[in-house]
Amino acid sequence: MSNYIVLVAVLAVAIVLLLGLFNMLRGGSPNLSQKLMRWRVGLQFVAIVIIMAVLWFRG
């Protein structure tokens, strides 16, 4: 079960990263790119916390 939680967290980071890059490459709204990159940073933090918690619980 913990493997799936880690996978979802990492995929969420990757999806937001790709959405932000795609928006920047197509010349989209700079505000949207900025918002997506902020989401990416937050999701990266959550993903790292989840990964560390899984590693800690596995001992």
PQR file with spaces between the fields and no chain letter, atoms N, CA, C, O and H, PARSE charges and radii, in Angstrom:
ATOM       1  N    MET     1       0.830   -1.203    0.000 -0.4000 1.5000
ATOM       2  CA   MET     1       0.000    0.000    0.000 -0.0000 2.0000
ATOM       3  C    MET     1       0.871    1.262    0.000  0.5500 1.7000
ATOM       4  O    MET     1       0.561    2.228   -0.697 -0.5500 1.4000
ATOM       5  N    SER     2       1.945    1.253    0.771 -0.4000 1.5000
ATOM       6  CA   SER     2       2.789    2.442    0.853 -0.0000 2.0000
ATOM       7  C    SER     2       3.468    2.746   -0.485  0.5500 1.7000
ATOM       8  O    SER     2       3.735    3.903   -0.808 -0.5500 1.4000
ATOM       9  H    SER     2       2.196    0.468    1.336  0.4000 1.0000
ATOM      10  N    ASN     3       3.743    1.695   -1.254 -0.4000 1.5000
ATOM      11  CA   ASN     3       4.346    1.924   -2.573 -0.0000 2.0000
ATOM      12  C    ASN     3       3.413    2.733   -3.470  0.5500 1.7000
ATOM      13  O    ASN     3       3.863    3.589   -4.232 -0.5500 1.4000
ATOM      14  H    ASN     3       3.526    0.754   -0.992  0.4000 1.0000
ATOM      15  N    TYR     4       2.112    2.460   -3.375 -0.4000 1.5000
ATOM      16  CA   TYR     4       1.148    3.186   -4.196 -0.0000 2.0000
ATOM      17  C    TYR     4       1.024    4.646   -3.762  0.5500 1.7000
ATOM      18  O    TYR     4       0.855    5.536   -4.596 -0.5500 1.4000
ATOM      19  H    TYR     4       1.747    1.765   -2.756  0.4000 1.0000
ATOM      20  N    ILE     5       1.109    4.881   -2.474 -0.4000 1.5000
ATOM      21  CA   ILE     5       1.035    6.261   -1.978 -0.0000 2.0000
ATOM      22  C    ILE     5       2.239    7.059   -2.485  0.5500 1.7000
ATOM      23  O    ILE     5       2.096    8.201   -2.922 -0.5500 1.4000
ATOM      24  H    ILE     5       1.246    4.158   -1.797  0.4000 1.0000
ATOM      25  N    VAL     6       3.414    6.453   -2.424 -0.4000 1.5000
ATOM      26  CA   VAL     6       4.623    7.115   -2.929 -0.0000 2.0000
ATOM      27  C    VAL     6       4.495    7.353   -4.427  0.5500 1.7000
ATOM      28  O    VAL     6       4.851    8.425   -4.916 -0.5500 1.4000
ATOM      29  H    VAL     6       3.530    5.525   -2.069  0.4000 1.0000
ATOM      30  N    LEU     7       3.990    6.364   -5.158 -0.4000 1.5000
ATOM      31  CA   LEU     7       3.820    6.503   -6.603 -0.0000 2.0000
ATOM      32  C    LEU     7       2.870    7.645   -6.943  0.5500 1.7000
ATOM      33  O    LEU     7       3.151    8.434   -7.845 -0.5500 1.4000
ATOM      34  H    LEU     7       3.701    5.493   -4.761  0.4000 1.0000
ATOM      35  N    VAL     8       1.766    7.739   -6.241 -0.4000 1.5000
ATOM      36  CA   VAL     8       0.796    8.818   -6.484 -0.0000 2.0000
ATOM      37  C    VAL     8       1.426   10.175   -6.201  0.5500 1.7000
ATOM      38  O    VAL     8       1.219   11.120   -6.962 -0.5500 1.4000
ATOM      39  H    VAL     8       1.538    7.098   -5.509  0.4000 1.0000
ATOM      40  N    ALA     9       2.186   10.285   -5.127 -0.4000 1.5000
ATOM      41  CA   ALA     9       2.823   11.555   -4.780 -0.0000 2.0000
ATOM      42  C    ALA     9       3.825   11.978   -5.856  0.5500 1.7000
ATOM      43  O    ALA     9       3.867   13.143   -6.253 -0.5500 1.4000
ATOM      44  H    ALA     9       2.354    9.517   -4.509  0.4000 1.0000
ATOM      45  N    VAL    10       4.626   11.023   -6.320 -0.4000 1.5000
ATOM      46  CA   VAL    10       5.630   11.343   -7.338 -0.0000 2.0000
ATOM      47  C    VAL    10       4.963   11.680   -8.665  0.5500 1.7000
ATOM      48  O    VAL    10       5.396   12.600   -9.359 -0.5500 1.4000
ATOM      49  H    VAL    10       4.592   10.078   -5.997  0.4000 1.0000
ATOM      50  N    LEU    11       3.917   10.948   -9.026 -0.4000 1.5000
ATOM      51  CA   LEU    11       3.196   11.243  -10.268 -0.0000 2.0000
ATOM      52  C    LEU    11       2.525   12.612  -10.215  0.5500 1.7000
ATOM      53  O    LEU    11       2.488   13.322  -11.221 -0.5500 1.4000
ATOM      54  H    LEU    11       3.564   10.200   -8.462  0.4000 1.0000
ATOM      55  N    ALA    12       1.999   12.987   -9.062 -0.4000 1.5000
ATOM      56  CA   ALA    12       1.383   14.303   -8.922 -0.0000 2.0000
ATOM      57  C    ALA    12       2.409   15.407   -9.178  0.5500 1.7000
ATOM      58  O    ALA    12       2.116   16.392   -9.855 -0.5500 1.4000
ATOM      59  H    ALA    12       2.029   12.410   -8.245  0.4000 1.0000
ATOM      60  N    VAL    13       3.605   15.235   -8.634 -0.4000 1.5000
ATOM      61  CA   VAL    13       4.674   16.216   -8.867 -0.0000 2.0000
ATOM      62  C    VAL    13       5.027   16.271  -10.350  0.5500 1.7000
ATOM      63  O    VAL    13       5.180   17.355  -10.912 -0.5500 1.4000
ATOM      64  H    VAL    13       3.843   14.435   -8.084  0.4000 1.0000
ATOM      65  N    ALA    14       5.157   15.114  -10.980 -0.4000 1.5000
ATOM      66  CA   ALA    14       5.531   15.067  -12.393 -0.0000 2.0000
ATOM      67  C    ALA    14       4.462   15.698  -13.279  0.5500 1.7000
ATOM      68  O    ALA    14       4.786   16.415  -14.227 -0.5500 1.4000
ATOM      69  H    ALA    14       5.033   14.234  -10.523  0.4000 1.0000
ATOM      70  N    ILE    15       3.200   15.438  -12.979 -0.4000 1.5000
ATOM      71  CA   ILE    15       2.115   16.003  -13.792 -0.0000 2.0000
ATOM      72  C    ILE    15       2.089   17.515  -13.692  0.5500 1.7000
ATOM      73  O    ILE    15       1.969   18.204  -14.706 -0.5500 1.4000
ATOM      74  H    ILE    15       2.937   14.856  -12.209  0.4000 1.0000
ATOM      75  N    VAL    16       2.203   18.041  -12.472 -0.4000 1.5000
ATOM      76  CA   VAL    16       2.186   19.500  -12.304 -0.0000 2.0000
ATOM      77  C    VAL    16       3.410   20.124  -12.969  0.5500 1.7000
ATOM      78  O    VAL    16       3.312   21.197  -13.565 -0.5500 1.4000
ATOM      79  H    VAL    16       2.301   17.482  -11.649  0.4000 1.0000
ATOM      80  N    LEU    17       4.560   19.459  -12.871 -0.4000 1.5000
ATOM      81  CA   LEU    17       5.763   19.959  -13.536 -0.0000 2.0000
ATOM      82  C    LEU    17       5.558   20.030  -15.046  0.5500 1.7000
ATOM      83  O    LEU    17       5.882   21.038  -15.673 -0.5500 1.4000
ATOM      84  H    LEU    17       4.639   18.587  -12.387  0.4000 1.0000
ATOM      85  N    LEU    18       5.023   18.964  -15.625 -0.4000 1.5000
ATOM      86  CA   LEU    18       4.809   18.942  -17.070 -0.0000 2.0000
ATOM      87  C    LEU    18       3.759   19.962  -17.510  0.5500 1.7000
ATOM      88  O    LEU    18       3.905   20.583  -18.562 -0.5500 1.4000
ATOM      89  H    LEU    18       4.760   18.144  -15.116  0.4000 1.0000
ATOM      90  N    LEU    19       2.711   20.138  -16.718 -0.4000 1.5000
ATOM      91  CA   LEU    19       1.709   21.153  -17.043 -0.0000 2.0000
ATOM      92  C    LEU    19       2.324   22.555  -17.032  0.5500 1.7000
ATOM      93  O    LEU    19       2.035   23.372  -17.906 -0.5500 1.4000
ATOM      94  H    LEU    19       2.592   19.633  -15.863  0.4000 1.0000
ATOM      95  N    GLY    20       3.166   22.825  -16.045 -0.4000 1.5000
ATOM      96  CA   GLY    20       3.825   24.127  -15.970 -0.0000 2.0000
ATOM      97  C    GLY    20       4.773   24.358  -17.134  0.5500 1.7000
ATOM      98  O    GLY    20       4.803   25.443  -17.714 -0.5500 1.4000
ATOM      99  H    GLY    20       3.401   22.161  -15.335  0.4000 1.0000
ATOM     100  N    LEU    21       5.546   23.337  -17.475 -0.4000 1.5000
ATOM     101  CA   LEU    21       6.468   23.467  -18.605 -0.0000 2.0000
ATOM     102  C    LEU    21       5.718   23.636  -19.918  0.5500 1.7000
ATOM     103  O    LEU    21       6.097   24.451  -20.759 -0.5500 1.4000
ATOM     104  H    LEU    21       5.523   22.455  -17.004  0.4000 1.0000
ATOM     105  N    PHE    22       4.654   22.862  -20.088 -0.4000 1.5000
ATOM     106  CA   PHE    22       3.853   22.971  -21.308 -0.0000 2.0000
ATOM     107  C    PHE    22       3.250   24.370  -21.434  0.5500 1.7000
ATOM     108  O    PHE    22       3.232   24.948  -22.521 -0.5500 1.4000
ATOM     109  H    PHE    22       4.346   22.200  -19.404  0.4000 1.0000
ATOM     110  N    ASN    23       2.760   24.905  -20.329 -0.4000 1.5000
ATOM     111  CA   ASN    23       2.181   26.246  -20.353 -0.0000 2.0000
ATOM     112  C    ASN    23       3.235   27.288  -20.712  0.5500 1.7000
ATOM     113  O    ASN    23       2.954   28.213  -21.474 -0.5500 1.4000
ATOM     114  H    ASN    23       2.774   24.435  -19.447  0.4000 1.0000
ATOM     115  N    MET    24       4.445   27.149  -20.172 -0.4000 1.5000
ATOM     116  CA   MET    24       5.498   28.114  -20.483 -0.0000 2.0000
ATOM     117  C    MET    24       5.946   27.997  -21.942  0.5500 1.7000
ATOM     118  O    MET    24       6.183   29.009  -22.602 -0.5500 1.4000
ATOM     119  H    MET    24       4.674   26.398  -19.553  0.4000 1.0000
ATOM     120  N    LEU    25       6.062   26.765  -22.445 -0.4000 1.5000
ATOM     121  CA   LEU    25       6.530   26.563  -23.813 -0.0000 2.0000
ATOM     122  C    LEU    25       5.532   27.069  -24.857  0.5500 1.7000
ATOM     123  O    LEU    25       5.934   27.544  -25.919 -0.5500 1.4000
ATOM     124  H    LEU    25       5.869   25.943  -21.909  0.4000 1.0000
ATOM     125  N    ARG    26       4.257   26.970  -24.564 -0.4000 1.5000
ATOM     126  CA   ARG    26       3.268   27.446  -25.536 -0.0000 2.0000
ATOM     127  C    ARG    26       2.971   28.933  -25.372  0.5500 1.7000
ATOM     128  O    ARG    26       2.130   29.483  -26.083 -0.5500 1.4000
ATOM     129  H    ARG    26       3.931   26.584  -23.701  0.4000 1.0000
ATOM     130  N    GLY    27       3.645   29.568  -24.455 -0.4000 1.5000
ATOM     131  CA   GLY    27       3.466   31.011  -24.267 -0.0000 2.0000
ATOM     132  C    GLY    27       2.201   31.354  -23.526  0.5500 1.7000
ATOM     133  O    GLY    27       1.589   32.389  -23.790 -0.5500 1.4000
ATOM     134  H    GLY    27       4.328   29.121  -23.877  0.4000 1.0000
ATOM     135  N    GLY    28       1.798   30.508  -22.607 -0.4000 1.5000
ATOM     136  CA   GLY    28       0.580   30.746  -21.829 -0.0000 2.0000
ATOM     137  C    GLY    28       0.771   31.822  -20.778  0.5500 1.7000
ATOM     138  O    GLY    28       1.780   32.528  -20.752 -0.5500 1.4000
ATOM     139  H    GLY    28       2.295   29.667  -22.393  0.4000 1.0000
ATOM     140  N    SER    29      -0.196   31.924  -19.938 -0.4000 1.5000
ATOM     141  CA   SER    29      -0.209   32.941  -18.897 -0.0000 2.0000
ATOM     142  C    SER    29       0.955   32.752  -17.925  0.5500 1.7000
ATOM     143  O    SER    29       1.139   31.664  -17.380 -0.5500 1.4000
ATOM     144  H    SER    29      -1.015   31.351  -19.959  0.4000 1.0000
ATOM     145  N    PRO    30       1.744   33.815  -17.708 -0.5600 1.5000
ATOM     146  CA   PRO    30       2.826   33.715  -16.719  0.2800 2.0000
ATOM     147  C    PRO    30       2.292   33.473  -15.307  0.5500 1.7000
ATOM     148  O    PRO    30       2.950   32.821  -14.497 -0.5500 1.4000
ATOM     149  N    ASN    31       1.105   33.997  -15.013 -0.4000 1.5000
ATOM     150  CA   ASN    31       0.529   33.789  -13.685 -0.0000 2.0000
ATOM     151  C    ASN    31       0.196   32.323  -13.450  0.5500 1.7000
ATOM     152  O    ASN    31       0.394   31.804  -12.351 -0.5500 1.4000
ATOM     153  H    ASN    31       0.570   34.527  -15.672  0.4000 1.0000
ATOM     154  N    LEU    32      -0.312   31.653  -14.485 -0.4000 1.5000
ATOM     155  CA   LEU    32      -0.620   30.228  -14.361 -0.0000 2.0000
ATOM     156  C    LEU    32       0.663   29.420  -14.190  0.5500 1.7000
ATOM     157  O    LEU    32       0.710   28.492  -13.382 -0.5500 1.4000
ATOM     158  H    LEU    32      -0.473   32.074  -15.377  0.4000 1.0000
ATOM     159  N    SER    33       1.698   29.768  -14.944 -0.4000 1.5000
ATOM     160  CA   SER    33       2.980   29.069  -14.801 -0.0000 2.0000
ATOM     161  C    SER    33       3.526   29.234  -13.390  0.5500 1.7000
ATOM     162  O    SER    33       4.029   28.282  -12.795 -0.5500 1.4000
ATOM     163  H    SER    33       1.660   30.522  -15.600  0.4000 1.0000
ATOM     164  N    GLN    34       3.426   30.431  -12.865 -0.4000 1.5000
ATOM     165  CA   GLN    34       3.908   30.704  -11.516 -0.0000 2.0000
ATOM     166  C    GLN    34       3.115   29.904  -10.484  0.5500 1.7000
ATOM     167  O    GLN    34       3.686   29.344   -9.548 -0.5500 1.4000
ATOM     168  H    GLN    34       3.017   31.205  -13.349  0.4000 1.0000
ATOM     169  N    LYS    35       1.797   29.855  -10.663 -0.4000 1.5000
ATOM     170  CA   LYS    35       0.940   29.102   -9.747 -0.0000 2.0000
ATOM     171  C    LYS    35       1.256   27.609   -9.815  0.5500 1.7000
ATOM     172  O    LYS    35       1.310   26.939   -8.784 -0.5500 1.4000
ATOM     173  H    LYS    35       1.333   30.310  -11.423  0.4000 1.0000
ATOM     174  N    LEU    36       1.463   27.087  -11.017 -0.4000 1.5000
ATOM     175  CA   LEU    36       1.791   25.667  -11.165 -0.0000 2.0000
ATOM     176  C    LEU    36       3.144   25.338  -10.545  0.5500 1.7000
ATOM     177  O    LEU    36       3.304   24.274   -9.947 -0.5500 1.4000
ATOM     178  H    LEU    36       1.419   27.631  -11.855  0.4000 1.0000
ATOM     179  N    MET    37       4.101   26.220  -10.676 -0.4000 1.5000
ATOM     180  CA   MET    37       5.409   25.960  -10.079 -0.0000 2.0000
ATOM     181  C    MET    37       5.341   26.021   -8.553  0.5500 1.7000
ATOM     182  O    MET    37       6.068   25.300   -7.870 -0.5500 1.4000
ATOM     183  H    MET    37       3.971   27.084  -11.162  0.4000 1.0000
ATOM     184  N    ARG    38       4.475   26.875   -8.022 -0.4000 1.5000
ATOM     185  CA   ARG    38       4.280   26.892   -6.569 -0.0000 2.0000
ATOM     186  C    ARG    38       3.641   25.592   -6.100  0.5500 1.7000
ATOM     187  O    ARG    38       4.023   25.038   -5.068 -0.5500 1.4000
ATOM     188  H    ARG    38       3.884   27.461   -8.578  0.4000 1.0000
ATOM     189  N    TRP    39       2.673   25.113   -6.860 -0.4000 1.5000
ATOM     190  CA   TRP    39       2.051   23.823   -6.545 -0.0000 2.0000
ATOM     191  C    TRP    39       3.088   22.707   -6.594  0.5500 1.7000
ATOM     192  O    TRP    39       3.084   21.806   -5.756 -0.5500 1.4000
ATOM     193  H    TRP    39       2.363   25.562   -7.697  0.4000 1.0000
ATOM     194  N    ARG    40       3.985   22.777   -7.592 -0.4000 1.5000
ATOM     195  CA   ARG    40       5.017   21.750   -7.716 -0.0000 2.0000
ATOM     196  C    ARG    40       5.907   21.720   -6.485  0.5500 1.7000
ATOM     197  O    ARG    40       6.222   20.649   -5.965 -0.5500 1.4000
ATOM     198  H    ARG    40       3.989   23.510   -8.273  0.4000 1.0000
ATOM     199  N    VAL    41       6.308   22.883   -6.025 -0.4000 1.5000
ATOM     200  CA   VAL    41       7.171   22.941   -4.840 -0.0000 2.0000
ATOM     201  C    VAL    41       6.442   22.365   -3.630  0.5500 1.7000
ATOM     202  O    VAL    41       7.026   21.607   -2.857 -0.5500 1.4000
ATOM     203  H    VAL    41       6.052   23.753   -6.448  0.4000 1.0000
ATOM     204  N    GLY    42       5.176   22.719   -3.464 -0.4000 1.5000
ATOM     205  CA   GLY    42       4.398   22.178   -2.349 -0.0000 2.0000
ATOM     206  C    GLY    42       4.228   20.676   -2.436  0.5500 1.7000
ATOM     207  O    GLY    42       4.353   19.965   -1.438 -0.5500 1.4000
ATOM     208  H    GLY    42       4.701   23.335   -4.093  0.4000 1.0000
ATOM     209  N    LEU    43       3.939   20.192   -3.647 -0.4000 1.5000
ATOM     210  CA   LEU    43       3.782   18.751   -3.833 -0.0000 2.0000
ATOM     211  C    LEU    43       5.097   18.008   -3.638  0.5500 1.7000
ATOM     212  O    LEU    43       5.108   16.882   -3.141 -0.5500 1.4000
ATOM     213  H    LEU    43       3.838   20.769   -4.458  0.4000 1.0000
ATOM     214  N    GLN    44       6.204   18.634   -4.028 -0.4000 1.5000
ATOM     215  CA   GLN    44       7.503   18.005   -3.779 -0.0000 2.0000
ATOM     216  C    GLN    44       7.748   17.855   -2.286  0.5500 1.7000
ATOM     217  O    GLN    44       8.260   16.828   -1.841 -0.5500 1.4000
ATOM     218  H    GLN    44       6.194   19.549   -4.432  0.4000 1.0000
ATOM     219  N    PHE    45       7.391   18.858   -1.521 -0.4000 1.5000
ATOM     220  CA   PHE    45       7.544   18.792   -0.070 -0.0000 2.0000
ATOM     221  C    PHE    45       6.710   17.645    0.488  0.5500 1.7000
ATOM     222  O    PHE    45       7.192   16.856    1.300 -0.5500 1.4000
ATOM     223  H    PHE    45       6.975   19.692   -1.883  0.4000 1.0000
ATOM     224  N    VAL    46       5.459   17.559    0.049 -0.4000 1.5000
ATOM     225  CA   VAL    46       4.580   16.492    0.521 -0.0000 2.0000
ATOM     226  C    VAL    46       5.133   15.126    0.115  0.5500 1.7000
ATOM     227  O    VAL    46       5.118   14.188    0.912 -0.5500 1.4000
ATOM     228  H    VAL    46       5.068   18.200   -0.610  0.4000 1.0000
ATOM     229  N    ALA    47       5.620   15.013   -1.123 -0.4000 1.5000
ATOM     230  CA   ALA    47       6.171   13.739   -1.599 -0.0000 2.0000
ATOM     231  C    ALA    47       7.383   13.327   -0.769  0.5500 1.7000
ATOM     232  O    ALA    47       7.525   12.154   -0.422 -0.5500 1.4000
ATOM     233  H    ALA    47       5.632   15.774   -1.770  0.4000 1.0000
ATOM     234  N    ILE    48       8.246   14.267   -0.452 -0.4000 1.5000
ATOM     235  CA   ILE    48       9.427   13.951    0.356 -0.0000 2.0000
ATOM     236  C    ILE    48       9.018   13.517    1.758  0.5500 1.7000
ATOM     237  O    ILE    48       9.584   12.569    2.304 -0.5500 1.4000
ATOM     238  H    ILE    48       8.131   15.220   -0.734  0.4000 1.0000
ATOM     239  N    VAL    49       8.045   14.198    2.342 -0.4000 1.5000
ATOM     240  CA   VAL    49       7.564   13.811    3.674 -0.0000 2.0000
ATOM     241  C    VAL    49       6.978   12.403    3.631  0.5500 1.7000
ATOM     242  O    VAL    49       7.226   11.601    4.531 -0.5500 1.4000
ATOM     243  H    VAL    49       7.585   14.968    1.899  0.4000 1.0000
ATOM     244  N    ILE    50       6.199   12.098    2.589 -0.4000 1.5000
ATOM     245  CA   ILE    50       5.610   10.763    2.457 -0.0000 2.0000
ATOM     246  C    ILE    50       6.702    9.709    2.305  0.5500 1.7000
ATOM     247  O    ILE    50       6.657    8.667    2.959 -0.5500 1.4000
ATOM     248  H    ILE    50       5.997   12.750    1.858  0.4000 1.0000
ATOM     249  N    ILE    51       7.668    9.973    1.454 -0.4000 1.5000
ATOM     250  CA   ILE    51       8.759    9.013    1.246 -0.0000 2.0000
ATOM     251  C    ILE    51       9.543    8.785    2.527  0.5500 1.7000
ATOM     252  O    ILE    51       9.869    7.646    2.864 -0.5500 1.4000
ATOM     253  H    ILE    51       7.704   10.820    0.923  0.4000 1.0000
ATOM     254  N    MET    52       9.846    9.849    3.236 -0.4000 1.5000
ATOM     255  CA   MET    52      10.585    9.696    4.501 -0.0000 2.0000
ATOM     256  C    MET    52       9.752    8.939    5.536  0.5500 1.7000
ATOM     257  O    MET    52      10.296    8.132    6.289 -0.5500 1.4000
ATOM     258  H    MET    52       9.582   10.774    2.963  0.4000 1.0000
ATOM     259  N    ALA    53       8.443    9.188    5.584 -0.4000 1.5000
ATOM     260  CA   ALA    53       7.584    8.474    6.528 -0.0000 2.0000
ATOM     261  C    ALA    53       7.523    6.989    6.197  0.5500 1.7000
ATOM     262  O    ALA    53       7.563    6.146    7.093 -0.5500 1.4000
ATOM     263  H    ALA    53       8.001    9.843    4.972  0.4000 1.0000
ATOM     264  N    VAL    54       7.428    6.673    4.919 -0.4000 1.5000
ATOM     265  CA   VAL    54       7.403    5.260    4.513 -0.0000 2.0000
ATOM     266  C    VAL    54       8.716    4.582    4.899  0.5500 1.7000
ATOM     267  O    VAL    54       8.712    3.472    5.430 -0.5500 1.4000
ATOM     268  H    VAL    54       7.395    7.358    4.191  0.4000 1.0000
ATOM     269  N    LEU    55       9.829    5.246    4.635 -0.4000 1.5000
ATOM     270  CA   LEU    55      11.122    4.667    4.989 -0.0000 2.0000
ATOM     271  C    LEU    55      11.254    4.486    6.507  0.5500 1.7000
ATOM     272  O    LEU    55      11.818    3.497    6.977 -0.5500 1.4000
ATOM     273  H    LEU    55       9.833    6.148    4.203  0.4000 1.0000
ATOM     274  N    TRP    56      10.729    5.449    7.259 -0.4000 1.5000
ATOM     275  CA   TRP    56      10.820    5.369    8.706 -0.0000 2.0000
ATOM     276  C    TRP    56       9.975    4.218    9.250  0.5500 1.7000
ATOM     277  O    TRP    56      10.413    3.482   10.134 -0.5500 1.4000
ATOM     278  H    TRP    56      10.271    6.252    6.877  0.4000 1.0000
ATOM     279  N    PHE    57       8.746    4.067    8.710 -0.4000 1.5000
ATOM     280  CA   PHE    57       7.869    3.000    9.173 -0.0000 2.0000
ATOM     281  C    PHE    57       8.379    1.620    8.785  0.5500 1.7000
ATOM     282  O    PHE    57       8.142    0.645    9.497 -0.5500 1.4000
ATOM     283  H    PHE    57       8.390    4.665    7.992  0.4000 1.0000
ATOM     284  N    ARG    58       9.077    1.535    7.663 -0.4000 1.5000
ATOM     285  CA   ARG    58       9.632    0.243    7.257 -0.0000 2.0000
ATOM     286  C    ARG    58      10.844   -0.147    8.096  0.5500 1.7000
ATOM     287  O    ARG    58      11.238   -1.312    8.151 -0.5500 1.4000
ATOM     288  H    ARG    58       9.269    2.328    7.084  0.4000 1.0000
ATOM     289  N    GLY    59      11.417    0.850    8.740 -0.4000 1.5000
ATOM     290  CA   GLY    59      12.514    0.589    9.670 -0.0000 2.0000
ATOM     291  C    GLY    59      13.771    0.246    8.983  0.5500 1.7000
ATOM     292  O    GLY    59      14.784    0.000    9.636 -0.5500 1.4000
ATOM     293  H    GLY    59      11.096    1.796    8.695  0.4000 1.0000
